[in-house]
Every structure is written in structure tokens, then in C-alpha cells.
Amino acid sequence: MTTGIAGAGRSVLAAVLTVALLGSSALAQEVGKASAVNPNATANLRTITIGSSITHKERIQTTSAGSVQLLFVDKTSMTIGPNSDLTIDEYVYDPNAGSGKLAATLGKGALRFVGGQISHTGDAEIKTASATVGIRGGVALIGTNHVYAGYGTSTVTSGGSTVSLGAGEYTALQGGQPPSPPGPPPPNFVLNQIRLFQSGSGQSGGVARGTASPANVQRAESRATGTPGGSVAGSLTPVPPPPPPPPPVAASLNQTIQTSTQQAAAKQVAQESIAARPSMTLSGFVGALMTTITNSSTYYSGPSTGIAVGTARVALDATSGRVQANFDGGVAHGPNSGYLPTTFNYQFGSTDPSLDGQSGYADYGNFAAGAAIDKTGKPLSTINGLPITDQTGAMVTVTRDQARQYADEGGTTTNFCDCDYTRWGLWASQSKQGPYLDTALGFWVAGRPTTAGEVPLSGQATYGGHVIANIENAGSNYVATGNFSNTVNFGSRTGQVTVTGLDSTNYAGQVQFMQDPRYFAGSLAGDAGARQMAMTGSFFRGVNSPVGEMGGAVAISGASYLGSGIFAAKMK
């Protein structure tokens, strides 16, 4: 008996020594990594740095100056905002089956959730002091007093009641009371949330330019897949095999875009009329499809494709003849999205006189910009808040004449918007990040901003224009266009929208004004293939009215079907 007790004692002692030698990680399962972090973020009271391992049962806390992005092994992403407290209650994932369970508790603050493989089965759950949120295959903005479904579906349970949110819907929460009925979010809610989760002045997501150590960079594997030797930037990036071509676009439009780029870049700005080139900043939206492949034979299973939507800011500088476009947004993860990133911040061109302009501004209807670079030639764009390499791409306008030419050559009956001030065009980017090759191809629209006080309180107006989108249909990629109509009732703060002839599908539905009446959002039902179109837009200034034009982004889903693009329209 004594011998048995002594043997048991030695076993316990050995276990204690093992834990002491290996550290607490011997008892905790790594579930992901910190891919971006700003100061004053801790995990179980240890300071988080870029590349830090995140473990099961970990408690993440941030101060008013802190934020952190977590990338889990199933490609789920959580961006935790300032003044937040999050605990990972449960995380189980079987990569072979592509299933598992994720549960976390948000004690305070806010987070942005972008679903990976686990959320495709519906087993992703976030608890707050006010509610329990179930997320399926989508993007959600979650706080202790609100839930917003950016894509996919979310269920919100509180006070014994449950509501279901579709794309673009919002519910308010209050101390154990039932959730408010689904509806559009408050004014500027989405834009303010985007700003909340972005780095502030003096912050860089943990990668200070020129000072990040090789060890930290290498630890920050670009998408937390556990790929051996994975890296995110510069000389640490392995050379992948020759990339496949980007998704094909209708030949006539593609040729038109290439010609436009060459012409705009070749213009001698000194010979152009300043009067025809106003200096101003346009605001708007972007919509695209993003495709990601990896050169890792361990993880290769074909490309991943998802919908990328976000905001656009286009600065035009008449004096220098330069353009700077910043496209910021997120990528929705669907059934085939294992390799996709979660966020993007693309910059094309620069108005900074100390940098290469990489752009040309011929006139207000014809400008273009290439991928922006810093003084050392590195891309200024980021993906998941991390550096990229080998970026090629551009944003260009599609002029009225080019749109008409495309319509004539393609035999389409689309009535492209004959907008006075609003501009739209094509954008594309291809870049590397570690073993990943990311290709984005889509459209942008931007107009002259109006003010909330200029939106009428009564009356009705009809807007007509077009929708143009990049489509993936059962593995085939192409561009589709359709006619857009929105009959707005300014008194009821609604709009009745139809989109006709878009890839042989007609859509109809209602959009509702947000609390800031410049913005509106809604969902449209298609009459083919169970297709749905989520739409977000805003009013733009026109020649004869402060709300004379409008534009926005569309995201389309259906059976083996994805689409993303923009709409532009003018008051009739």
C-alpha cells in the first residue's frame, strides 16, 4: 500500500514539474492567434502582442486605447474594440469535418464577428449581459445593447423572446427586455462601428512600419491556419507558384477599362483645364468578389470566394492632377471561404506630395489610380490589418461613352445612369500575404455628399439608373447589369426598389431610411434561384437637388450563386 501511495505521489510530482517547465500552455489549447493588436490589450493579464497565441478559456480585456483582432483556426475572426471584456468559454473544431463549436461571453464593450467554418453549422454563440446571439455563416456587430447582422443570419434571444436578423438588420437590447423588432440601424451606426474597430492615430495594429521584428512578423501568420513557416510580409514571404488569372470579366468592358487606365495615366496634367477638374472628395461604396488560393499543399482544397463590401473615399486634387482612393470594408464568409481574409483596406494612388502619385486626373469624368506604395516601394494597402506584397491593381472610372459602348456591344438594354456628379467604375487588386494569393474584382460608386438637414421631410421622387455586379454562378465568373428604380417616399422614410434584368433575374423589395436620413438599407427578393439582394446606399448631391442622385453597394446570394457590385441612379 505504501509503495502504491509513493508511486502516485511521484506521478503527481512529475505532472506538476511538467506544467512548471512547459508553462500554462500545457493545460490550455491554442485556438488562434492575435493578428493585429493596439496598446493596452491583455489576455489573462498578460500583454498581447502581434502573433500571440490565444487559448481556450482565455479572457481578453482592452482599455480605451486598446483593441485586438483574433483569428481562430477555423478562420473565424473577432475584432474586440476598446473598453471591452471577452471570455472564450468554449472552442472545439474538427478540421477534417469542418465543424465544431464556439461560445464566448462579451462582458462589456463591442466586437465584430466574421464567421468561419464553425458558424456555417450554426454552432457559434456570443453571450452578453443582455442577450444570447447565435450566428450562422455571417458578419455581425455585437455590443451589450445592440446586434447588427451585416451578412448571413443571426438570432438574438433576450427577455424570453427571440428575433431573427437578416443582412442589414439591427436590434436594440436593454437589460433583459425583449429585443426590439428587426429594422435598419441608427444613422451612421455602421460607419461609426468601422471606425471603432480600426486603428486610431498613432496605432498600427502592432506592426510599426520599419520596426516590426522578424520574429514577431513570422509569428503573426496571416490567417492563423497554423501553416508552418507562414508569414505576412517582405522577405519572409515564400515565393508561391505562378498565380492563376483573376476571374474573367466581360471582354468588352475589360478592354474599355484597360484603355481608360492607360489614357488617364498618360495625360499631361499641365495641359488640362483646372475648371474641368475640381478639387474635392467624393464618398460612396464598393462591392466586389474576393477569391483566395493558397500554395500550401497541406491545406490546399481549391479557391475560396466571398463577397467584399465597404466604403469608398475618393480624393481629387486638381492642382497636382492626383487621385487617392481608399476602399475599406469586410469580406463575408460563405460555404466555400476557408482561405478568405476578413477585412481589407485598399489604397489606390496618393495625394501626398512626398509619395509617388500612381494616378492620373484628366477631368471629372475620367481619372484612374494604381496600387499605392510608400517611399520604399511597399504597398500601402493591408489585408486583415497586416502588410501585403506584390500588389497589382487599379481603380478607374467608367465614362458615359464607355458605358454606352458596353451596352451596345453586349446587346443589353441596361439604362446606365446619366449622372451629373456621381461617378462609378471598376477596381481590382491582386496581392500576396504569406501563402495566400488574394484577388478582388468589383465596382465602386462615389458622389458629392449631402447633409442630413437637406433631405426632404415630405414628398416623393423616383430615381432611375443601373446595377452592375461581378457574378460567380456555379463556378463561372462574369459581369451582369440590370436596370435600377427606387421610388422614395420622404414622408414615410422608405423606398420601393426594383432591379430588372440582372442576370435574367428581377428583384423587388423595400429600403428604409436610417436615423441619419442620408442613408438607407434593405433586402430585395429575386424571382429566380432563391436569390436575395442586400442593398445599402445613400443620397448624393445632384445639379438640381441636394438629393438628386444616389448610389450604393449590393450583395447577392443564392443557390451556388454569389454577386457583388454597385448601383447608381439619378432623380427623374
C-alpha positions in Angstrom: 0.0 0.0 0.0 2.8 2.4 0.9 4.5 1.7 -2.4 1.3 2.5 -4.3 0.9 5.8 -2.5 4.6 6.7 -3.2 4.1 5.8 -6.9 1.0 8.0 -7.1 2.9 10.8 -5.4 5.7 10.6 -7.9 3.2 10.8 -10.8 1.6 13.9 -9.4 5.0 15.5 -8.8 6.0 14.7 -12.4 2.8 16.3 -13.7 3.5 19.4 -11.6 7.1 19.6 -12.9 5.9 19.2 -16.5 3.4 22.1 -16.1 6.1 24.2 -14.5 8.6 23.5 -17.3 6.1 23.9 -20.2 4.1 26.8 -18.7 0.4 27.2 -18.6 0.1 26.3 -22.3 0.4 22.7 -21.3 -3.1 22.9 -19.9 -4.6 25.3 -22.4 -5.4 24.5 -26.1 -4.4 27.1 -28.6 -7.4 28.2 -30.6 -6.0 31.1 -32.6 -3.6 34.0 -32.8 -3.7 37.7 -32.4 -3.3 39.0 -35.9 -3.4 42.7 -35.0 -3.2 44.5 -31.7 -3.0 48.0 -30.4 -1.7 49.1 -27.0 -3.4 48.1 -23.7 -4.9 44.7 -24.6 -4.3 41.8 -22.3 -5.2 38.1 -22.2 -5.5 36.7 -18.7 -3.5 39.8 -17.6 -0.5 39.1 -19.9 0.0 41.8 -22.6 -1.0 40.6 -26.0 1.5 41.2 -28.9 1.0 40.5 -32.6 1.3 36.8 -33.2 0.4 35.9 -29.5 -1.4 32.6 -29.1 -4.9 32.7 -27.8 -6.1 29.7 -25.8 -9.3 28.1 -24.7 -10.9 29.8 -21.6 -8.8 33.0 -22.3 -10.1 36.3 -21.1 -9.4 39.3 -23.4 -9.5 42.8 -21.9 -8.9 46.1 -23.6 -8.7 49.7 -22.3 -9.9 52.9 -24.0 -6.7 52.8 -26.1 -6.7 49.1 -26.9 -8.1 46.8 -29.5 -7.2 43.3 -30.8 -8.1 41.1 -33.7 -8.3 37.3 -33.1 -8.1 34.8 -35.9 -9.2 31.3 -34.9 -8.1 28.1 -36.6 -11.4 27.7 -38.4 -11.0 31.2 -40.0 -13.4 32.9 -37.6 -12.4 36.4 -36.8 -13.2 38.5 -33.8 -12.2 42.2 -33.6 -12.5 43.4 -30.0 -13.0 47.1 -29.6 -11.8 49.5 -26.9 -13.1 49.2 -23.3 -14.1 45.6 -23.9 -14.0 42.3 -21.9 -14.4 39.0 -23.8 -14.0 35.4 -22.5 -13.7 32.4 -24.8 -15.9 29.9 -23.0 -15.7 27.0 -25.4 -13.9 26.3 -28.6 -13.9 22.9 -30.4 -13.0 22.4 -34.0 -12.5 19.3 -36.2 -10.7 20.5 -39.4 -11.5 17.2 -41.2 -15.2 17.5 -40.7 -15.2 21.3 -40.9 -17.4 21.5 -37.8 -17.2 22.5 -34.2 -18.5 24.8 -31.5 -17.6 28.4 -30.5 -19.0 30.1 -27.4 -17.9 33.4 -25.9 -19.1 35.9 -23.4 -18.9 39.7 -24.0 -18.9 41.2 -20.6 -18.7 44.8 -21.8 -17.7 46.7 -24.9 -18.2 45.7 -28.6 -16.9 43.1 -31.1 -17.0 42.5 -34.8 -17.6 38.8 -35.6 -16.8 37.3 -39.1 -17.9 33.7 -39.2 -15.5 30.9 -40.3 -16.2 27.2 -40.8 -17.9 26.7 -37.4 -20.6 29.3 -38.0 -21.6 27.5 -41.1 -23.2 24.8 -38.9 -24.8 27.4 -36.7 -22.7 26.5 -33.6 -21.3 30.0 -32.9 -22.8 31.8 -29.9 -21.9 35.1 -28.2 -23.5 35.9 -24.8 -23.8 39.4 -23.5 -25.3 40.8 -20.3 -28.4 41.4 -22.2 -28.8 38.6 -24.7 -27.6 35.4 -26.4 -26.6 35.8 -30.0 -26.4 32.8 -32.4 -24.6 33.5 -35.7 -24.8 31.4 -38.9 -22.4 32.0 -41.7 -22.2 35.7 -41.4 -20.8 39.0 -40.2 -22.2 40.6 -37.0 -21.5 43.7 -35.0 -22.3 42.9 -31.3 -22.4 45.1 -28.3 -24.1 44.9 -24.9 -27.0 46.9 -26.2 -27.2 46.1 -29.9 -26.7 43.4 -32.6 -26.4 44.2 -36.3 -26.2 41.4 -39.0 -24.1 42.6 -41.8 -24.4 39.3 -43.7 -25.8 35.9 -43.1 -28.3 35.4 -40.3 -28.3 36.0 -36.5 -30.8 35.0 -33.8 -31.0 37.3 -30.7 -32.7 36.0 -27.5 -33.4 38.2 -24.6 -36.3 38.5 -22.0 -37.8 35.2 -23.2 -38.2 36.4 -26.8 -36.2 35.7 -29.9 -35.8 37.7 -33.1 -34.1 36.7 -36.3 -31.9 39.2 -38.2 -31.2 39.1 -41.9 -28.5 41.0 -43.8 -28.6 44.7 -42.9 -30.9 44.4 -40.0 -30.5 45.7 -36.4 -32.0 45.1 -33.0 -31.6 47.1 -29.8 -31.2 45.4 -26.4 -31.9 46.7 -22.9 -31.5 44.9 -19.6 -33.3 41.6 -20.0 -36.1 43.1 -22.1 -37.2 41.5 -25.4 -35.1 42.6 -28.4 -36.6 45.4 -30.5 -38.1 44.4 -33.8 -35.6 44.0 -36.7 -35.0 47.1 -38.7 -32.3 49.3 -40.2 -29.6 50.5 -37.8 -29.4 54.0 -36.4 -27.7 56.8 -38.5 -24.0 56.3 -39.2 -24.1 53.2 -37.0 -22.1 51.0 -39.4 -19.6 53.7 -40.3 -19.0 54.5 -36.6 -18.5 50.8 -35.8 -16.0 50.5 -38.6 -14.1 53.5 -37.1 -14.3 51.9 -33.7 -12.6 48.7 -34.8 -9.9 50.5 -36.9 -6.5 51.6 -35.6 -6.5 55.2 -34.3 -3.9 57.9 -34.7 -0.5 56.6 -33.8 -1.7 53.0 -33.9 -0.7 50.4 -36.4 -2.3 47.1 -35.4 1.0 46.1 -33.8 3.2 46.4 -36.8 5.1 49.7 -36.7 6.5 50.5 -40.1 10.1 49.6 -40.4 10.4 48.4 -36.7 8.5 45.1 -36.6 10.9 42.3 -35.5 11.2 39.3 -37.9 10.3 37.0 -35.0 7.0 38.9 -34.3 6.1 39.1 -38.0 6.7 35.4 -38.6 4.6 34.5 -35.6 1.8 36.6 -36.9 0.7 34.0 -39.5 -1.5 35.8 -41.9 -4.7 33.9 -41.2 -3.9 31.8 -38.2 -4.1 28.5 -40.1 -1.1 27.0 -38.3 0.8 26.8 -41.6 4.5 26.0 -40.7 6.7 29.0 -41.6 3.7 31.1 -42.6 4.5 34.8 -42.7 2.8 38.1 -43.6 5.3 40.4 -45.3 8.5 41.2 -47.0 11.5 38.8 -47.4 9.8 36.3 -45.1 7.2 35.5 -47.7 7.8 32.3 -49.6 7.5 32.5 -53.4 4.2 30.9 -54.5 3.8 29.1 -57.8 2.6 31.2 -60.7 -0.9 32.6 -59.8 -4.0 31.7 -61.8 -5.5 34.5 -63.8 -8.1 36.7 -61.9 -11.8 35.9 -62.5 -12.7 36.8 -66.1 -14.7 39.9 -66.9 -16.8 40.6 -69.9 -14.2 41.2 -72.6 -15.5 44.4 -74.0 -15.8 46.1 -70.6 -12.3 44.8 -69.6 -10.8 46.2 -72.7 -12.6 49.5 -72.1 -11.2 49.6 -68.5 -7.7 48.9 -69.6 -7.8 51.6 -72.3 -9.2 54.1 -69.8 -6.4 53.4 -67.4 -3.8 53.9 -70.0 -5.3 57.1 -71.2 -5.8 58.6 -67.8 -2.2 57.8 -66.7 -0.8 59.2 -69.9 -2.5 62.6 -69.7 -0.2 65.6 -69.1 -1.9 67.4 -66.2 -0.3 70.7 -67.1 -2.3 70.8 -70.3 -5.7 70.2 -68.7 -8.2 72.8 -67.7 -8.4 73.2 -63.9 -12.0 74.3 -64.3 -12.8 70.8 -65.7 -11.0 69.2 -62.7 -12.5 70.3 -59.4 -10.6 69.6 -56.2 -13.0 67.7 -53.9 -13.6 64.5 -52.0 -16.3 62.0 -53.0 -17.8 59.4 -50.7 -19.5 56.2 -51.5 -19.4 52.4 -51.6 -17.6 49.4 -53.1 -18.8 45.9 -53.9 -16.6 43.0 -55.2 -16.0 39.3 -55.2 -12.8 38.2 -53.5 -11.1 34.9 -54.3 -8.2 33.5 -52.3 -6.0 30.5 -53.0 -3.0 29.1 -51.1 0.2 27.5 -52.3 0.3 25.3 -49.2 -0.1 21.7 -50.3 -1.0 20.8 -46.7 -4.2 22.9 -46.8 -5.0 23.2 -50.5 -8.6 22.4 -51.4 -9.3 24.8 -54.2 -10.0 28.6 -54.2 -12.3 30.3 -51.7 -14.7 33.1 -52.8 -16.7 35.6 -50.8 -18.5 38.9 -51.0 -16.4 42.0 -50.2 -18.4 45.2 -49.5 -17.3 48.5 -47.9 -17.0 52.3 -48.1 -15.2 54.4 -50.7 -13.4 57.8 -50.3 -12.1 59.3 -53.5 -10.0 62.5 -53.2 -9.4 64.5 -56.4 -6.6 67.1 -56.4 -6.8 69.5 -59.4 -3.6 71.3 -58.6 -1.4 68.2 -58.8 -3.6 66.1 -61.0 -3.6 63.3 -58.5 -6.2 60.9 -57.2 -6.3 58.9 -53.9 -9.0 56.3 -53.4 -9.4 54.4 -50.1 -11.7 51.3 -50.1 -12.3 49.9 -46.6 -14.6 47.0 -45.7 -15.1 43.4 -44.8 -15.4 40.0 -46.5 -18.4 37.8 -45.9 -17.6 34.1 -45.4 -19.9 31.7 -47.1 -19.8 27.9 -47.5 -16.6 28.0 -49.6 -14.5 30.5 -47.8 -11.8 28.8 -45.8 -8.9 30.9 -47.0 -10.6 34.3 -47.2 -9.4 37.2 -45.1 -11.9 39.2 -43.0 -11.1 42.8 -43.6 -9.4 44.9 -46.3 -8.0 48.5 -46.5 -7.0 49.2 -50.1 -5.4 52.4 -51.3 -5.0 53.4 -54.9 -3.0 56.5 -55.8 -1.9 59.2 -53.4 -2.3 62.9 -52.9 0.7 63.0 -50.6 3.3 65.1 -52.4 6.1 63.1 -50.7 4.9 59.8 -52.3 4.6 58.6 -55.9 1.2 59.7 -57.1 0.4 56.5 -59.0 -2.6 58.2 -60.6 -3.9 60.5 -63.3 -6.7 63.0 -63.3 -7.7 64.0 -66.8 -11.1 65.5 -65.9 -14.0 64.9 -63.6 -15.3 62.1 -65.8 -12.0 60.4 -66.4 -9.5 59.5 -63.7 -7.6 56.4 -62.6 -5.2 55.3 -59.9 -2.8 52.3 -59.4 -1.9 50.5 -56.2 -0.4 53.0 -53.8 3.2 52.5 -52.5 5.3 54.0 -49.8 8.8 55.6 -50.2 10.4 52.1 -50.3 8.0 50.7 -52.9 5.9 48.7 -50.5 2.1 48.6 -50.8 0.2 50.9 -48.5 -2.8 48.6 -48.7 -3.4 46.0 -45.9 -5.5 42.8 -45.5 -6.6 41.8 -42.0 -4.7 44.8 -40.9 -1.4 43.3 -42.0 1.1 44.1 -44.8 0.8 42.6 -48.2 3.3 42.1 -51.0 3.4 42.1 -54.8 0.2 44.1 -55.2 -1.1 44.9 -58.7 -4.3 46.7 -59.3 -6.2 49.9 -60.1 -9.4 51.8 -59.8 -10.7 53.6 -62.9 -13.8 55.5 -63.9 -16.3 54.2 -66.5 -17.3 57.2 -68.6 -20.7 57.7 -70.1 -19.4 56.9 -73.6 -17.7 53.7 -72.3 -20.9 52.6 -70.6 -22.9 53.1 -73.7 -20.4 51.3 -75.8 -20.5 48.4 -73.4 -24.3 48.3 -73.6 -24.3 48.4 -77.4 -21.6 45.7 -77.8 -23.2 43.4 -75.2 -26.7 43.8 -76.6 -28.0 44.8 -73.1 -31.0 47.1 -72.5 -29.5 48.5 -69.3 -30.0 52.2 -68.9 -26.7 53.3 -67.3 -27.1 56.3 -65.0 -26.6 59.6 -66.8 -25.4 61.0 -63.5 -24.3 64.7 -63.2 -22.0 64.5 -60.3 -21.9 60.8 -59.2 -19.1 58.7 -60.6 -18.6 54.9 -60.8 -16.1 52.5 -62.2 -14.2 49.3 -61.8 -11.5 48.3 -59.3 -9.3 45.3 -58.9 -6.4 44.1 -56.7 -4.2 41.0 -56.6 -1.7 40.6 -53.8 0.2 38.0 -51.7 0.2 37.6 -48.0 2.2 34.6 -46.8 1.0 31.5 -48.7 -2.2 33.3 -49.8 -3.0 35.0 -53.1 -6.0 37.4 -52.8 -7.8 38.7 -55.8 -10.6 41.2 -55.6 -12.6 42.4 -58.6 -15.6 44.6 -58.5 -17.0 48.1 -58.8 -17.1 51.4 -56.9 -19.5 54.4 -56.8 -19.0 57.8 -55.2 -20.8 61.1 -55.2 -20.9 64.5 -53.7 -22.1 64.3 -50.1 -25.3 66.0 -49.0 -26.3 66.8 -45.4 -28.9 65.3 -43.2 -30.8 68.6 -43.0 -31.1 68.7 -46.7 -33.1 65.5 -47.0 -36.8 66.4 -47.6 -39.4 65.6 -44.9 -42.2 65.1 -47.3 -42.9 64.4 -51.0 -42.0 61.6 -53.4 -39.3 61.1 -56.1 -38.3 58.3 -58.4 -34.7 57.5 -59.3 -33.5 55.6 -62.3 -30.2 54.1 -63.1 -28.3 50.8 -63.2 -26.8 47.9 -61.1 -23.6 46.3 -62.2 -22.1 43.3 -60.4 -19.4 40.7 -60.6 -21.1 37.3 -60.5 -19.9 33.8 -59.6 -22.5 31.2 -60.8 -21.7 27.5 -60.3 -18.0 28.2 -60.9 -18.4 30.6 -63.8 -17.4 34.3 -63.4 -18.9 37.2 -65.4 -20.3 40.7 -65.2 -24.0 41.3 -65.2 -26.0 44.5 -65.4 -29.6 45.5 -64.8 -32.0 48.5 -64.5 -32.5 50.1 -61.1 -35.5 52.1 -59.9 -36.2 53.5 -56.5 -39.5 55.3 -55.7 -38.8 57.2 -52.5 -41.4 58.5 -50.1 -39.6 61.1 -48.0 -42.6 61.3 -45.6 -42.6 57.6 -44.7 -38.8 57.3 -45.0 -39.0 54.3 -47.3 -38.1 53.4 -50.9 -39.7 50.8 -53.2 -36.9 49.3 -55.2 -36.9 47.2 -58.3 -33.9 45.7 -60.2 -34.8 44.2 -63.5 -32.9 42.0 -66.0 -29.9 41.4 -63.8 -28.6 38.1 -64.9 -32.1 37.0 -66.0 -33.4 37.8 -62.6 -35.8 40.6 -61.3 -35.6 41.8 -57.7 -38.1 43.8 -55.7 -38.2 45.0 -52.1 -38.2 48.0 -49.7 -35.4 50.0 -48.3 -35.8 52.1 -45.2 -34.1 55.3 -44.2 -31.7 55.1 -41.3 -31.8 57.5 -38.4 -29.5 59.7 -40.5 -31.8 60.0 -43.5 -29.0 60.3 -45.9 -28.5 56.5 -45.7 -30.8 53.6 -46.4 -30.7 49.8 -46.4 -32.9 46.9 -47.2 -33.3 43.5 -48.8 -34.8 42.5 -52.2 -36.2 39.1 -53.2 -35.3 37.7 -56.6 -37.7 35.7 -58.9 -35.1 33.1 -59.8 -32.8 30.6 -58.0 -34.0 31.8 -54.5 -31.7 34.8 -54.9 -31.6 37.6 -52.4 -30.1 41.1 -52.8 -28.9 43.1 -49.7 -28.6 46.8 -50.5 -27.0 49.7 -48.7 -26.8 53.2 -50.1 -27.1 56.9 -49.7 -28.3 60.1 -51.3 -25.8 62.2 -53.3 -25.9 65.8 -54.4 -27.2 66.5 -57.9 -27.3 69.6 -60.1 -30.9 70.5 -59.3 -31.3 68.9 -55.8 -29.2 68.1 -52.7 -30.7 64.6 -53.0 -30.7 64.5 -56.8 -28.6 61.3 -57.1 -27.9 58.1 -55.1 -25.6 55.2 -55.1 -24.7 52.1 -53.0 -23.5 48.6 -52.8 -25.3 45.3 -53.4 -24.6 41.8 -52.2 -26.3 38.9 -53.9 -26.7 35.3 -52.7 -28.5 32.2 -54.0 -28.0 28.5 -54.7 -24.4 28.2 -55.8 -24.5 31.8 -56.7 -22.7 35.0 -55.4 -22.6 38.5 -56.7 -21.4 41.9 -55.5 -21.3 45.3 -57.1 -22.9 48.8 -57.0 -25.9 50.8 -58.1 -26.0 54.4 -59.3 -29.2 56.4 -60.1 -30.5 59.9 -60.8 -33.8 61.6 -59.8 -36.2 61.6 -62.8 
